[in-house]
Amino acid sequence: MITIDCLGEMCPIPVLKAQKEFKKLASGDTIKIITDHSCVLESVSSKFKKHQITSEEVIVGVWEIFITKS
């Protein structure tokens, strides 16, 4: 699993970082994005809608977003 730390980074930076790493994945592999901006979940969901996306607020104001390549 590739982990991308995007704490303190606003859109579109997390999405751009995820796109760059996503190209390296094989089908079934997962990227984890750690963010403290709720707008990132919305942006990721629209950009990677063909893939499985799950998220969890691990502490107040910090989310982990998982994108699994189809």
mmCIF file as Biopython writes it, N, C-alpha, C and O atoms, coordinates in Angstrom:
data_model
#
loop_
_atom_site.group_PDB
_atom_site.id
_atom_site.type_symbol
_atom_site.label_atom_id
_atom_site.label_alt_id
_atom_site.label_comp_id
_atom_site.label_asym_id
_atom_site.label_entity_id
_atom_site.label_seq_id
_atom_site.pdbx_PDB_ins_code
_atom_site.Cartn_x
_atom_site.Cartn_y
_atom_site.Cartn_z
_atom_site.occupancy
_atom_site.B_iso_or_equiv
_atom_site.auth_seq_id
_atom_site.auth_asym_id
_atom_site.pdbx_PDB_model_num
ATOM 1   N N  . MET A ? 1  ? 0.839   -1.172 0.000   1.0 0.0 1  A 1 
ATOM 2   C CA . MET A ? 1  ? 0.000   0.000  0.000   1.0 0.0 1  A 1 
ATOM 3   C C  . MET A ? 1  ? 0.891   1.244  0.000   1.0 0.0 1  A 1 
ATOM 4   O O  . MET A ? 1  ? 1.848   1.344  0.767   1.0 0.0 1  A 1 
ATOM 5   N N  . ILE A ? 2  ? 0.553   2.173  -0.870  1.0 0.0 2  A 1 
ATOM 6   C CA . ILE A ? 2  ? 1.254   3.450  -0.924  1.0 0.0 2  A 1 
ATOM 7   C C  . ILE A ? 2  ? 0.500   4.432  -0.031  1.0 0.0 2  A 1 
ATOM 8   O O  . ILE A ? 2  ? -0.720  4.555  -0.137  1.0 0.0 2  A 1 
ATOM 9   N N  . THR A ? 3  ? 1.219   5.133  0.848   1.0 0.0 3  A 1 
ATOM 10  C CA . THR A ? 3  ? 0.615   6.134  1.717   1.0 0.0 3  A 1 
ATOM 11  C C  . THR A ? 3  ? 1.082   7.515  1.286   1.0 0.0 3  A 1 
ATOM 12  O O  . THR A ? 3  ? 2.276   7.752  1.102   1.0 0.0 3  A 1 
ATOM 13  N N  . ILE A ? 4  ? 0.127   8.420  1.127   1.0 0.0 4  A 1 
ATOM 14  C CA . ILE A ? 4  ? 0.426   9.786  0.734   1.0 0.0 4  A 1 
ATOM 15  C C  . ILE A ? 4  ? -0.020  10.708 1.869   1.0 0.0 4  A 1 
ATOM 16  O O  . ILE A ? 4  ? -1.210  10.794 2.172   1.0 0.0 4  A 1 
ATOM 17  N N  . ASP A ? 5  ? 0.934   11.391 2.491   1.0 0.0 5  A 1 
ATOM 18  C CA . ASP A ? 5  ? 0.639   12.320 3.575   1.0 0.0 5  A 1 
ATOM 19  C C  . ASP A ? 5  ? 0.338   13.688 2.976   1.0 0.0 5  A 1 
ATOM 20  O O  . ASP A ? 5  ? 1.226   14.349 2.437   1.0 0.0 5  A 1 
ATOM 21  N N  . CYS A ? 6  ? -0.905  14.101 3.073   1.0 0.0 6  A 1 
ATOM 22  C CA . CYS A ? 6  ? -1.322  15.389 2.518   1.0 0.0 6  A 1 
ATOM 23  C C  . CYS A ? 6  ? -1.818  16.325 3.615   1.0 0.0 6  A 1 
ATOM 24  O O  . CYS A ? 6  ? -2.615  17.224 3.346   1.0 0.0 6  A 1 
ATOM 25  N N  . LEU A ? 7  ? -1.362  16.128 4.830   1.0 0.0 7  A 1 
ATOM 26  C CA . LEU A ? 7  ? -1.776  16.999 5.920   1.0 0.0 7  A 1 
ATOM 27  C C  . LEU A ? 7  ? -1.325  18.429 5.618   1.0 0.0 7  A 1 
ATOM 28  O O  . LEU A ? 7  ? -0.161  18.673 5.298   1.0 0.0 7  A 1 
ATOM 29  N N  . GLY A ? 8  ? -2.258  19.357 5.725   1.0 0.0 8  A 1 
ATOM 30  C CA . GLY A ? 8  ? -1.960  20.759 5.476   1.0 0.0 8  A 1 
ATOM 31  C C  . GLY A ? 8  ? -2.020  21.167 4.017   1.0 0.0 8  A 1 
ATOM 32  O O  . GLY A ? 8  ? -1.804  22.337 3.700   1.0 0.0 8  A 1 
ATOM 33  N N  . GLU A ? 9  ? -2.306  20.237 3.124   1.0 0.0 9  A 1 
ATOM 34  C CA . GLU A ? 9  ? -2.341  20.551 1.687   1.0 0.0 9  A 1 
ATOM 35  C C  . GLU A ? 9  ? -3.783  20.635 1.196   1.0 0.0 9  A 1 
ATOM 36  O O  . GLU A ? 9  ? -4.605  19.765 1.481   1.0 0.0 9  A 1 
ATOM 37  N N  . MET A ? 10 ? -4.067  21.686 0.463   1.0 0.0 10 A 1 
ATOM 38  C CA . MET A ? 10 ? -5.405  21.921 -0.075  1.0 0.0 10 A 1 
ATOM 39  C C  . MET A ? 10 ? -5.522  21.331 -1.478  1.0 0.0 10 A 1 
ATOM 40  O O  . MET A ? 10 ? -4.519  21.039 -2.129  1.0 0.0 10 A 1 
ATOM 41  N N  . CYS A ? 11 ? -6.758  21.164 -1.929  1.0 0.0 11 A 1 
ATOM 42  C CA . CYS A ? 11 ? -7.014  20.704 -3.287  1.0 0.0 11 A 1 
ATOM 43  C C  . CYS A ? 11 ? -6.438  21.716 -4.259  1.0 0.0 11 A 1 
ATOM 44  O O  . CYS A ? 11 ? -6.496  22.916 -3.990  1.0 0.0 11 A 1 
ATOM 45  N N  . PRO A ? 12 ? -5.897  21.286 -5.350  1.0 0.0 12 A 1 
ATOM 46  C CA . PRO A ? 12 ? -5.903  19.949 -5.937  1.0 0.0 12 A 1 
ATOM 47  C C  . PRO A ? 12 ? -4.651  19.128 -5.627  1.0 0.0 12 A 1 
ATOM 48  O O  . PRO A ? 12 ? -4.479  18.055 -6.205  1.0 0.0 12 A 1 
ATOM 49  N N  . ILE A ? 13 ? -3.780  19.589 -4.747  1.0 0.0 13 A 1 
ATOM 50  C CA . ILE A ? 13 ? -2.504  18.915 -4.495  1.0 0.0 13 A 1 
ATOM 51  C C  . ILE A ? 13 ? -2.683  17.439 -4.123  1.0 0.0 13 A 1 
ATOM 52  O O  . ILE A ? 13 ? -1.996  16.602 -4.710  1.0 0.0 13 A 1 
ATOM 53  N N  . PRO A ? 14 ? -3.565  17.068 -3.182  1.0 0.0 14 A 1 
ATOM 54  C CA . PRO A ? 14 ? -3.714  15.639 -2.854  1.0 0.0 14 A 1 
ATOM 55  C C  . PRO A ? 14 ? -4.162  14.784 -4.050  1.0 0.0 14 A 1 
ATOM 56  O O  . PRO A ? 14 ? -3.702  13.655 -4.219  1.0 0.0 14 A 1 
ATOM 57  N N  . VAL A ? 15 ? -5.054  15.327 -4.865  1.0 0.0 15 A 1 
ATOM 58  C CA . VAL A ? 15 ? -5.528  14.585 -6.032  1.0 0.0 15 A 1 
ATOM 59  C C  . VAL A ? 15 ? -4.394  14.402 -7.043  1.0 0.0 15 A 1 
ATOM 60  O O  . VAL A ? 15 ? -4.240  13.326 -7.620  1.0 0.0 15 A 1 
ATOM 61  N N  . LEU A ? 16 ? -3.614  15.441 -7.252  1.0 0.0 16 A 1 
ATOM 62  C CA . LEU A ? 16 ? -2.485  15.344 -8.195  1.0 0.0 16 A 1 
ATOM 63  C C  . LEU A ? 16 ? -1.455  14.324 -7.719  1.0 0.0 16 A 1 
ATOM 64  O O  . LEU A ? 16 ? -0.923  13.553 -8.517  1.0 0.0 16 A 1 
ATOM 65  N N  . LYS A ? 17 ? -1.178  14.322 -6.421  1.0 0.0 17 A 1 
ATOM 66  C CA . LYS A ? 17 ? -0.236  13.337 -5.869  1.0 0.0 17 A 1 
ATOM 67  C C  . LYS A ? 17 ? -0.794  11.922 -6.028  1.0 0.0 17 A 1 
ATOM 68  O O  . LYS A ? 17 ? -0.058  10.997 -6.370  1.0 0.0 17 A 1 
ATOM 69  N N  . ALA A ? 18 ? -2.090  11.759 -5.780  1.0 0.0 18 A 1 
ATOM 70  C CA . ALA A ? 18 ? -2.718  10.440 -5.910  1.0 0.0 18 A 1 
ATOM 71  C C  . ALA A ? 18 ? -2.680  9.965  -7.365  1.0 0.0 18 A 1 
ATOM 72  O O  . ALA A ? 18 ? -2.399  8.795  -7.625  1.0 0.0 18 A 1 
ATOM 73  N N  . GLN A ? 19 ? -2.955  10.849 -8.299  1.0 0.0 19 A 1 
ATOM 74  C CA . GLN A ? 19 ? -2.920  10.479 -9.721  1.0 0.0 19 A 1 
ATOM 75  C C  . GLN A ? 19 ? -1.529  10.001 -10.121 1.0 0.0 19 A 1 
ATOM 76  O O  . GLN A ? 19 ? -1.394  9.027  -10.861 1.0 0.0 19 A 1 
ATOM 77  N N  . LYS A ? 20 ? -0.507  10.676 -9.641  1.0 0.0 20 A 1 
ATOM 78  C CA . LYS A ? 20 ? 0.868   10.301 -9.975  1.0 0.0 20 A 1 
ATOM 79  C C  . LYS A ? 20 ? 1.190   8.893  -9.468  1.0 0.0 20 A 1 
ATOM 80  O O  . LYS A ? 20 ? 1.760   8.081  -10.198 1.0 0.0 20 A 1 
ATOM 81  N N  . GLU A ? 21 ? 0.826   8.610  -8.221  1.0 0.0 21 A 1 
ATOM 82  C CA . GLU A ? 21 ? 1.111   7.302  -7.634  1.0 0.0 21 A 1 
ATOM 83  C C  . GLU A ? 21 ? 0.194   6.211  -8.194  1.0 0.0 21 A 1 
ATOM 84  O O  . GLU A ? 21 ? 0.589   5.050  -8.291  1.0 0.0 21 A 1 
ATOM 85  N N  . PHE A ? 22 ? -1.029  6.593  -8.563  1.0 0.0 22 A 1 
ATOM 86  C CA . PHE A ? 22 ? -2.010  5.632  -9.062  1.0 0.0 22 A 1 
ATOM 87  C C  . PHE A ? 22 ? -1.526  4.930  -10.320 1.0 0.0 22 A 1 
ATOM 88  O O  . PHE A ? 22 ? -1.847  3.764  -10.549 1.0 0.0 22 A 1 
ATOM 89  N N  . LYS A ? 23 ? -0.754  5.637  -11.134 1.0 0.0 23 A 1 
ATOM 90  C CA . LYS A ? 23 ? -0.232  5.066  -12.374 1.0 0.0 23 A 1 
ATOM 91  C C  . LYS A ? 23 ? 0.687   3.875  -12.115 1.0 0.0 23 A 1 
ATOM 92  O O  . LYS A ? 23 ? 0.848   3.013  -12.980 1.0 0.0 23 A 1 
ATOM 93  N N  . LYS A ? 24 ? 1.282   3.826  -10.939 1.0 0.0 24 A 1 
ATOM 94  C CA . LYS A ? 24 ? 2.219   2.759  -10.586 1.0 0.0 24 A 1 
ATOM 95  C C  . LYS A ? 24 ? 1.532   1.500  -10.067 1.0 0.0 24 A 1 
ATOM 96  O O  . LYS A ? 24 ? 2.172   0.457  -9.936  1.0 0.0 24 A 1 
ATOM 97  N N  . LEU A ? 25 ? 0.240   1.586  -9.773  1.0 0.0 25 A 1 
ATOM 98  C CA . LEU A ? 25 ? -0.473  0.477  -9.138  1.0 0.0 25 A 1 
ATOM 99  C C  . LEU A ? 25 ? -0.928  -0.581 -10.134 1.0 0.0 25 A 1 
ATOM 100 O O  . LEU A ? 25 ? -1.234  -0.296 -11.292 1.0 0.0 25 A 1 
ATOM 101 N N  . ALA A ? 26 ? -0.960  -1.805 -9.638  1.0 0.0 26 A 1 
ATOM 102 C CA . ALA A ? 26 ? -1.595  -2.897 -10.373 1.0 0.0 26 A 1 
ATOM 103 C C  . ALA A ? 26 ? -3.040  -2.999 -9.890  1.0 0.0 26 A 1 
ATOM 104 O O  . ALA A ? 26 ? -3.391  -2.449 -8.846  1.0 0.0 26 A 1 
ATOM 105 N N  . SER A ? 27 ? -3.859  -3.691 -10.636 1.0 0.0 27 A 1 
ATOM 106 C CA . SER A ? 27 ? -5.249  -3.900 -10.234 1.0 0.0 27 A 1 
ATOM 107 C C  . SER A ? 27 ? -5.289  -4.569 -8.864  1.0 0.0 27 A 1 
ATOM 108 O O  . SER A ? 27 ? -4.587  -5.551 -8.623  1.0 0.0 27 A 1 
ATOM 109 N N  . GLY A ? 28 ? -6.114  -4.031 -7.971  1.0 0.0 28 A 1 
ATOM 110 C CA . GLY A ? 28 ? -6.242  -4.575 -6.623  1.0 0.0 28 A 1 
ATOM 111 C C  . GLY A ? 28 ? -5.356  -3.886 -5.593  1.0 0.0 28 A 1 
ATOM 112 O O  . GLY A ? 28 ? -5.540  -4.081 -4.392  1.0 0.0 28 A 1 
ATOM 113 N N  . ASP A ? 29 ? -4.389  -3.076 -6.054  1.0 0.0 29 A 1 
ATOM 114 C CA . ASP A ? 29 ? -3.523  -2.334 -5.131  1.0 0.0 29 A 1 
ATOM 115 C C  . ASP A ? 29 ? -4.261  -1.113 -4.585  1.0 0.0 29 A 1 
ATOM 116 O O  . ASP A ? 29 ? -5.239  -0.649 -5.171  1.0 0.0 29 A 1 
ATOM 117 N N  . THR A ? 30 ? -3.774  -0.599 -3.450  1.0 0.0 30 A 1 
ATOM 118 C CA . THR A ? 30 ? -4.459  0.485  -2.750  1.0 0.0 30 A 1 
ATOM 119 C C  . THR A ? 30 ? -3.507  1.632  -2.418  1.0 0.0 30 A 1 
ATOM 120 O O  . THR A ? 30 ? -2.338  1.428  -2.095  1.0 0.0 30 A 1 
ATOM 121 N N  . ILE A ? 31 ? -4.045  2.831  -2.509  1.0 0.0 31 A 1 
ATOM 122 C CA . ILE A ? 31 ? -3.373  4.052  -2.055  1.0 0.0 31 A 1 
ATOM 123 C C  . ILE A ? 31 ? -4.131  4.549  -0.829  1.0 0.0 31 A 1 
ATOM 124 O O  . ILE A ? 31 ? -5.361  4.511  -0.793  1.0 0.0 31 A 1 
ATOM 125 N N  . LYS A ? 32 ? -3.392  5.014  0.174   1.0 0.0 32 A 1 
ATOM 126 C CA . LYS A ? 32 ? -4.012  5.657  1.331   1.0 0.0 32 A 1 
ATOM 127 C C  . LYS A ? 32 ? -3.581  7.118  1.339   1.0 0.0 32 A 1 
ATOM 128 O O  . LYS A ? 32 ? -2.389  7.426  1.312   1.0 0.0 32 A 1 
ATOM 129 N N  . ILE A ? 33 ? -4.565  8.011  1.375   1.0 0.0 33 A 1 
ATOM 130 C CA . ILE A ? 33 ? -4.305  9.444  1.459   1.0 0.0 33 A 1 
ATOM 131 C C  . ILE A ? 33 ? -4.698  9.889  2.864   1.0 0.0 33 A 1 
ATOM 132 O O  . ILE A ? 33 ? -5.798  9.597  3.332   1.0 0.0 33 A 1 
ATOM 133 N N  . ILE A ? 34 ? -3.796  10.593 3.527   1.0 0.0 34 A 1 
ATOM 134 C CA . ILE A ? 34 ? -4.086  11.148 4.845   1.0 0.0 34 A 1 
ATOM 135 C C  . ILE A ? 34 ? -4.255  12.653 4.657   1.0 0.0 34 A 1 
ATOM 136 O O  . ILE A ? 34 ? -3.363  13.322 4.136   1.0 0.0 34 A 1 
ATOM 137 N N  . THR A ? 35 ? -5.403  13.182 5.082   1.0 0.0 35 A 1 
ATOM 138 C CA . THR A ? 35 ? -5.702  14.590 4.848   1.0 0.0 35 A 1 
ATOM 139 C C  . THR A ? 35 ? -6.432  15.209 6.032   1.0 0.0 35 A 1 
ATOM 140 O O  . THR A ? 35 ? -7.089  14.518 6.810   1.0 0.0 35 A 1 
ATOM 141 N N  . ASP A ? 36 ? -6.302  16.514 6.149   1.0 0.0 36 A 1 
ATOM 142 C CA . ASP A ? 36 ? -7.045  17.237 7.169   1.0 0.0 36 A 1 
ATOM 143 C C  . ASP A ? 36 ? -7.995  18.258 6.541   1.0 0.0 36 A 1 
ATOM 144 O O  . ASP A ? 36 ? -8.431  19.202 7.200   1.0 0.0 36 A 1 
ATOM 145 N N  . HIS A ? 37 ? -8.308  18.056 5.258   1.0 0.0 37 A 1 
ATOM 146 C CA . HIS A ? 37 ? -9.267  18.912 4.563   1.0 0.0 37 A 1 
ATOM 147 C C  . HIS A ? 37 ? -10.386 18.032 4.005   1.0 0.0 37 A 1 
ATOM 148 O O  . HIS A ? 37 ? -10.141 17.145 3.187   1.0 0.0 37 A 1 
ATOM 149 N N  . SER A ? 38 ? -11.594 18.283 4.450   1.0 0.0 38 A 1 
ATOM 150 C CA . SER A ? 38 ? -12.731 17.451 4.044   1.0 0.0 38 A 1 
ATOM 151 C C  . SER A ? 38 ? -13.017 17.533 2.548   1.0 0.0 38 A 1 
ATOM 152 O O  . SER A ? 38 ? -13.590 16.601 1.984   1.0 0.0 38 A 1 
ATOM 153 N N  . CYS A ? 39 ? -12.634 18.615 1.899   1.0 0.0 39 A 1 
ATOM 154 C CA . CYS A ? 39 ? -12.891 18.749 0.461   1.0 0.0 39 A 1 
ATOM 155 C C  . CYS A ? 39 ? -12.117 17.720 -0.361  1.0 0.0 39 A 1 
ATOM 156 O O  . CYS A ? 39 ? -12.498 17.420 -1.492  1.0 0.0 39 A 1 
ATOM 157 N N  . VAL A ? 40 ? -11.044 17.183 0.191   1.0 0.0 40 A 1 
ATOM 158 C CA . VAL A ? 40 ? -10.235 16.203 -0.539  1.0 0.0 40 A 1 
ATOM 159 C C  . VAL A ? 40 ? -11.051 14.946 -0.836  1.0 0.0 40 A 1 
ATOM 160 O O  . VAL A ? 40 ? -10.931 14.379 -1.921  1.0 0.0 40 A 1 
ATOM 161 N N  . LEU A ? 41 ? -11.871 14.507 0.106   1.0 0.0 41 A 1 
ATOM 162 C CA . LEU A ? 41 ? -12.698 13.308 -0.105  1.0 0.0 41 A 1 
ATOM 163 C C  . LEU A ? 41 ? -13.615 13.495 -1.304  1.0 0.0 41 A 1 
ATOM 164 O O  . LEU A ? 41 ? -13.755 12.591 -2.128  1.0 0.0 41 A 1 
ATOM 165 N N  . GLU A ? 42 ? -14.231 14.649 -1.405  1.0 0.0 42 A 1 
ATOM 166 C CA . GLU A ? 42 ? -15.123 14.934 -2.527  1.0 0.0 42 A 1 
ATOM 167 C C  . GLU A ? 42 ? -14.361 14.945 -3.851  1.0 0.0 42 A 1 
ATOM 168 O O  . GLU A ? 42 ? -14.827 14.395 -4.849  1.0 0.0 42 A 1 
ATOM 169 N N  . SER A ? 43 ? -13.199 15.570 -3.849  1.0 0.0 43 A 1 
ATOM 170 C CA . SER A ? 43 ? -12.380 15.644 -5.063  1.0 0.0 43 A 1 
ATOM 171 C C  . SER A ? 43 ? -11.892 14.265 -5.502  1.0 0.0 43 A 1 
ATOM 172 O O  . SER A ? 43 ? -11.933 13.931 -6.686  1.0 0.0 43 A 1 
ATOM 173 N N  . VAL A ? 44 ? -11.434 13.472 -4.541  1.0 0.0 44 A 1 
ATOM 174 C CA . VAL A ? 44 ? -10.955 12.116 -4.837  1.0 0.0 44 A 1 
ATOM 175 C C  . VAL A ? 44 ? -12.100 11.257 -5.362  1.0 0.0 44 A 1 
ATOM 176 O O  . VAL A ? 44 ? -11.930 10.497 -6.315  1.0 0.0 44 A 1 
ATOM 177 N N  . SER A ? 45 ? -13.268 11.383 -4.733  1.0 0.0 45 A 1 
ATOM 178 C CA . SER A ? 45 ? -14.419 10.582 -5.151  1.0 0.0 45 A 1 
ATOM 179 C C  . SER A ? 45 ? -14.810 10.864 -6.592  1.0 0.0 45 A 1 
ATOM 180 O O  . SER A ? 45 ? -15.167 9.945  -7.328  1.0 0.0 45 A 1 
ATOM 181 N N  . SER A ? 46 ? -14.746 12.128 -7.002  1.0 0.0 46 A 1 
ATOM 182 C CA . SER A ? 46 ? -15.129 12.447 -8.381  1.0 0.0 46 A 1 
ATOM 183 C C  . SER A ? 46 ? -14.045 12.050 -9.381  1.0 0.0 46 A 1 
ATOM 184 O O  . SER A ? 46 ? -14.355 11.674 -10.511 1.0 0.0 46 A 1 
ATOM 185 N N  . LYS A ? 47 ? -12.785 12.131 -8.978  1.0 0.0 47 A 1 
ATOM 186 C CA . LYS A ? 47 ? -11.683 11.820 -9.903  1.0 0.0 47 A 1 
ATOM 187 C C  . LYS A ? 47 ? -11.472 10.314 -10.089 1.0 0.0 47 A 1 
ATOM 188 O O  . LYS A ? 47 ? -11.088 9.872  -11.172 1.0 0.0 47 A 1 
ATOM 189 N N  . PHE A ? 48 ? -11.720 9.530  -9.042  1.0 0.0 48 A 1 
ATOM 190 C CA . PHE A ? 48 ? -11.456 8.088  -9.082  1.0 0.0 48 A 1 
ATOM 191 C C  . PHE A ? 48 ? -12.751 7.279  -8.966  1.0 0.0 48 A 1 
ATOM 192 O O  . PHE A ? 48 ? -12.751 6.202  -8.370  1.0 0.0 48 A 1 
ATOM 193 N N  . LYS A ? 49 ? -13.846 7.781  -9.526  1.0 0.0 49 A 1 
ATOM 194 C CA . LYS A ? 49 ? -15.153 7.151  -9.336  1.0 0.0 49 A 1 
ATOM 195 C C  . LYS A ? 49 ? -15.276 5.738  -9.916  1.0 0.0 49 A 1 
ATOM 196 O O  . LYS A ? 49 ? -16.199 5.008  -9.555  1.0 0.0 49 A 1 
ATOM 197 N N  . LYS A ? 50 ? -14.378 5.349  -10.791 1.0 0.0 50 A 1 
ATOM 198 C CA . LYS A ? 50 ? -14.421 3.995  -11.358 1.0 0.0 50 A 1 
ATOM 199 C C  . LYS A ? 50 ? -13.768 2.961  -10.440 1.0 0.0 50 A 1 
ATOM 200 O O  . LYS A ? 50 ? -13.792 1.764  -10.726 1.0 0.0 50 A 1 
ATOM 201 N N  . HIS A ? 51 ? -13.189 3.430  -9.342  1.0 0.0 51 A 1 
ATOM 202 C CA . HIS A ? 51 ? -12.447 2.556  -8.440  1.0 0.0 51 A 1 
ATOM 203 C C  . HIS A ? 51 ? -13.113 2.549  -7.063  1.0 0.0 51 A 1 
ATOM 204 O O  . HIS A ? 51 ? -13.958 3.396  -6.774  1.0 0.0 51 A 1 
ATOM 205 N N  . GLN A ? 52 ? -12.735 1.604  -6.229  1.0 0.0 52 A 1 
ATOM 206 C CA . GLN A ? 52 ? -13.323 1.496  -4.899  1.0 0.0 52 A 1 
ATOM 207 C C  . GLN A ? 52 ? -12.684 2.525  -3.967  1.0 0.0 52 A 1 
ATOM 208 O O  . GLN A ? 52 ? -11.463 2.581  -3.821  1.0 0.0 52 A 1 
ATOM 209 N N  . ILE A ? 53 ? -13.536 3.337  -3.340  1.0 0.0 53 A 1 
ATOM 210 C CA . ILE A ? 53 ? -13.062 4.373  -2.430  1.0 0.0 53 A 1 
ATOM 211 C C  . ILE A ? 53 ? -13.758 4.204  -1.083  1.0 0.0 53 A 1 
ATOM 212 O O  . ILE A ? 53 ? -14.983 4.104  -1.011  1.0 0.0 53 A 1 
ATOM 213 N N  . THR A ? 54 ? -12.962 4.173  -0.025  1.0 0.0 54 A 1 
ATOM 214 C CA . THR A ? 54 ? -13.498 4.164  1.324   1.0 0.0 54 A 1 
ATOM 215 C C  . THR A ? 54 ? -12.759 5.235  2.118   1.0 0.0 54 A 1 
ATOM 216 O O  . THR A ? 54 ? -11.642 5.622  1.774   1.0 0.0 54 A 1 
ATOM 217 N N  . SER A ? 55 ? -13.392 5.703  3.173   1.0 0.0 55 A 1 
ATOM 218 C CA . SER A ? 55 ? -12.737 6.714  4.000   1.0 0.0 55 A 1 
ATOM 219 C C  . SER A ? 55 ? -13.146 6.537  5.452   1.0 0.0 55 A 1 
ATOM 220 O O  . SER A ? 55 ? -14.168 5.929  5.771   1.0 0.0 55 A 1 
ATOM 221 N N  . GLU A ? 56 ? -12.314 7.087  6.314   1.0 0.0 56 A 1 
ATOM 222 C CA . GLU A ? 56 ? -12.575 7.010  7.745   1.0 0.0 56 A 1 
ATOM 223 C C  . GLU A ? 56 ? -11.979 8.250  8.402   1.0 0.0 56 A 1 
ATOM 224 O O  . GLU A ? 56 ? -10.845 8.634  8.113   1.0 0.0 56 A 1 
ATOM 225 N N  . GLU A ? 57 ? -12.754 8.870  9.287   1.0 0.0 57 A 1 
ATOM 226 C CA . GLU A ? 57 ? -12.227 9.985  10.068  1.0 0.0 57 A 1 
ATOM 227 C C  . GLU A ? 57 ? -11.539 9.376  11.287  1.0 0.0 57 A 1 
ATOM 228 O O  . GLU A ? 57 ? -12.206 8.963  12.236  1.0 0.0 57 A 1 
ATOM 229 N N  . VAL A ? 58 ? -10.216 9.320  11.263  1.0 0.0 58 A 1 
ATOM 230 C CA . VAL A ? 58 ? -9.449  8.602  12.286  1.0 0.0 58 A 1 
ATOM 231 C C  . VAL A ? 58 ? -9.322  9.397  13.587  1.0 0.0 58 A 1 
ATOM 232 O O  . VAL A ? 58 ? -9.305  8.820  14.674  1.0 0.0 58 A 1 
ATOM 233 N N  . ILE A ? 59 ? -9.234  10.700 13.470  1.0 0.0 59 A 1 
ATOM 234 C CA . ILE A ? 59 ? -9.367  11.597 14.617  1.0 0.0 59 A 1 
ATOM 235 C C  . ILE A ? 59 ? -10.136 12.808 14.108  1.0 0.0 59 A 1 
ATOM 236 O O  . ILE A ? 59 ? -10.259 12.996 12.897  1.0 0.0 59 A 1 
ATOM 237 N N  . VAL A ? 60 ? -10.642 13.612 14.993  1.0 0.0 60 A 1 
ATOM 238 C CA . VAL A ? 60 ? -11.460 14.742 14.577  1.0 0.0 60 A 1 
ATOM 239 C C  . VAL A ? 60 ? -10.673 15.625 13.606  1.0 0.0 60 A 1 
ATOM 240 O O  . VAL A ? 60 ? -9.623  16.170 13.944  1.0 0.0 60 A 1 
ATOM 241 N N  . GLY A ? 61 ? -11.208 15.747 12.397  1.0 0.0 61 A 1 
ATOM 242 C CA . GLY A ? 61 ? -10.602 16.596 11.383  1.0 0.0 61 A 1 
ATOM 243 C C  . GLY A ? 61 ? -9.499  15.971 10.560  1.0 0.0 61 A 1 
ATOM 244 O O  . GLY A ? 61 ? -8.869  16.660 9.758   1.0 0.0 61 A 1 
ATOM 245 N N  . VAL A ? 62 ? -9.244  14.671 10.738  1.0 0.0 62 A 1 
ATOM 246 C CA . VAL A ? 62 ? -8.218  13.970 9.945   1.0 0.0 62 A 1 
ATOM 247 C C  . VAL A ? 62 ? -8.848  12.710 9.344   1.0 0.0 62 A 1 
ATOM 248 O O  . VAL A ? 62 ? -9.406  11.874 10.055  1.0 0.0 62 A 1 
ATOM 249 N N  . TRP A ? 63 ? -8.745  12.598 8.031   1.0 0.0 63 A 1 
ATOM 250 C CA . TRP A ? 63 ? -9.321  11.465 7.323   1.0 0.0 63 A 1 
ATOM 251 C C  . TRP A ? 63 ? -8.252  10.628 6.649   1.0 0.0 63 A 1 
ATOM 252 O O  . TRP A ? 63 ? -7.212  11.131 6.224   1.0 0.0 63 A 1 
ATOM 253 N N  . GLU A ? 64 ? -8.536  9.337  6.564   1.0 0.0 64 A 1 
ATOM 254 C CA . GLU A ? 64 ? -7.754  8.415  5.739   1.0 0.0 64 A 1 
ATOM 255 C C  . GLU A ? 64 ? -8.667  7.978  4.602   1.0 0.0 64 A 1 
ATOM 256 O O  . GLU A ? 64 ? -9.755  7.451  4.838   1.0 0.0 64 A 1 
ATOM 257 N N  . ILE A ? 65 ? -8.225  8.196  3.382   1.0 0.0 65 A 1 
ATOM 258 C CA . ILE A ? 65 ? -8.997  7.836  2.198   1.0 0.0 65 A 1 
ATOM 259 C C  . ILE A ? 65 ? -8.250  6.701  1.483   1.0 0.0 65 A 1 
ATOM 260 O O  . ILE A ? 65 ? -7.060  6.819  1.189   1.0 0.0 65 A 1 
ATOM 261 N N  . PHE A ? 66 ? -8.949  5.623  1.212   1.0 0.0 66 A 1 
ATOM 262 C CA . PHE A ? 66 ? -8.360  4.470  0.544   1.0 0.0 66 A 1 
ATOM 263 C C  . PHE A ? 66 ? -8.942  4.341  -0.854  1.0 0.0 66 A 1 
ATOM 264 O O  . PHE A ? 66 ? -10.161 4.312  -1.027  1.0 0.0 66 A 1 
ATOM 265 N N  . ILE A ? 67 ? -8.071  4.264  -1.847  1.0 0.0 67 A 1 
ATOM 266 C CA . ILE A ? 67 ? -8.488  4.068  -3.234  1.0 0.0 67 A 1 
ATOM 267 C C  . ILE A ? 67 ? -7.892  2.753  -3.705  1.0 0.0 67 A 1 
ATOM 268 O O  . ILE A ? 67 ? -6.671  2.602  -3.743  1.0 0.0 67 A 1 
ATOM 269 N N  . THR A ? 68 ? -8.742  1.802  -4.064  1.0 0.0 68 A 1 
ATOM 270 C CA . THR A ? 68 ? -8.289  0.510  -4.564  1.0 0.0 68 A 1 
ATOM 271 C C  . THR A ? 68 ? -8.544  0.469  -6.073  1.0 0.0 68 A 1 
ATOM 272 O O  . THR A ? 68 ? -9.667  0.667  -6.535  1.0 0.0 68 A 1 
ATOM 273 N N  . LYS A ? 69 ? -7.489  0.211  -6.818  1.0 0.0 69 A 1 
ATOM 274 C CA . LYS A ? 69 ? -7.573  0.204  -8.276  1.0 0.0 69 A 1 
ATOM 275 C C  . LYS A ? 69 ? -8.367  -0.989 -8.763  1.0 0.0 69 A 1 
ATOM 276 O O  . LYS A ? 69 ? -8.154  -2.117 -8.318  1.0 0.0 69 A 1 
ATOM 277 N N  . SER A ? 70 ? -9.280  -0.733 -9.676  1.0 0.0 70 A 1 
ATOM 278 C CA . SER A ? 70 ? -10.116 -1.801 -10.245 1.0 0.0 70 A 1 
ATOM 279 C C  . SER A ? 70 ? -9.329  -2.652 -11.211 1.0 0.0 70 A 1 
ATOM 280 O O  . SER A ? 70 ? -9.870  -3.597 -11.785 1.0 0.0 70 A 1 
#
